[in-house]
Amino acid sequence: MKSIIIIGGGASGLMAAYELSKHKLPVTILEGKNSLGGRISTLHNRAFSQPIEAGAEFIHGDLPVTLGLLKDANIPYHAINDSMFHIEKGKLKKQDHFAGNWNKLMKQMDSLKQDMPLNDFLNRFFADDTYTGLRKTVHDFAGGFDLADSKTASTKALYREWSEEMGNQYRIDGGYKKLIDHLETSAKANGCVFITGCCAKKISWQEDEVNVLTMCSRIFKAAKIVVTVPVSVLQANEKDKNYIEFEPTIPAHINAARDIGFGAVIKIILEFNNNFWNVKHTNAGFIFMNEVIPTWWTQLPVEQPVLTGWIGGEKAISLKDNTDKQLLEIALRSLANAFEIPVDALEMNLKAFKIANWNKEACINGGYSFNTTKTVDAKKILNQPAGNTIFFAGEALYQGIPGGTVEAALSNAKKTAALVLNSLHKTA
């Protein structure tokens, strides 16, 4: 029976293992970190009163694959309070990102014939001084929500995403790790082997034959391989620590990977002794502010004194080399300025904190992907195997909406697993 190696134990790798192991195929997952989950990272830190999400946190809509898995595993989840507020000089008011000229912007994006980077689009159609506020809102939204670099991000792709109704959003009770544990347990029950702390260094291959040399000098052999590392790893060059060499080379696929954007993100989780923000408003799900850390959210409808700060895109890149202590100071200063509370009062109220600087995370180097003007063609290439032997999967390869999500990773992995099975049947 032909065996399969999966590189990467994140959501995509685990989903591929879950699907392939159902067919009793010999499957081995190689994961560079000492734990599974990738950009899903639910932490049980005793300093916090509840599990915290250092990585993925939300289910962005009624998503069939994610919710189907949760139902199968009897994992409960709950809708969040996504009411949005803006705070400035201590005053909270309802936030409307899409007020003003937003409708005009969306109409112009929709009518665009030839795709172009977002910056070029704004400079062509909204260059007038009357649109200064709109341009800032668009830049902040693209960078903060999509982690997109406006110099390269596809205007058409952003339009498709922004015009899509997201619907309800959810959190998983106890954290996303519940879903990771379900996929791992199910795959193990079907015979899948998991090897952690073992990072791929070189993939030597010919059709229906793969040899993987790891950084710990082990060699693994299989007939097929599924590479589910973040697209940032495929974009690495020979000097980078996480570079994976392919022999023979696969230039079309590697070049395609470099045509997909990959954004930076820093997440800051703060637990206080009390919900000081409730003094201003008792129903704030998301809070936006004109500060260095511009986006925050609460745990509503769960009443916990936890605030999560989020900074993405180019702003996150500018802060990526800061220490955790410096980022904590910036976060507290942002809150102090917005709520008009002394920093030392916030420090005294602070119970616990966690800084998740994903730009420094080995073998990840960022948050999630975004579409450039070249990404549509790049995904077509990466969604086809090299030599009927090397398959790719991950959120960056997903061709639907929403991108950059756990659903994207799971859906694409499911599709890739079907391609692998079809390939095996053809060569059986």
Buried (B, 14 or more C-beta within 10 A) or exposed (E): EBBBBBBBBBBBBBBBBBBBBEEEBBBBBBBBBEEBBBBBBBBEBEEBEEBBBBBBBBBBBEBEBBBEBBEEBEBEBEEBBEBBBBBBEEEBEEBEBEEEBBEEBBEBBEEBEEBBBBBBBBEEBBEEEEBEEBBEBBBBBBBBBBBBBBEBBBBBBBBBBBEEEBEEBBBBEBBBBBBBBBBBEBBBEBEBBBBBEBBBBBBBBEEBBBBBBBBEEEEBEBBBBBBBBBBBBBBBEEEEEBBBEBEEEBEEBBBBBBBBBBBBBBBBBBBBEEBBBBEBBEEBBBBBBBBBBBBBBBBBEEEBBBBBBBBBBBBBBEBBEBEBEEBBBBBBBBBBBBBEBEEEEBEEBBBBBBBBBBBBBEBBBBBBBBBBBBBBEBBEBBBBBBEBBBBBBBBBBBBEBBBBBBBBBBBBBBBBBEBBBEBBEEEE
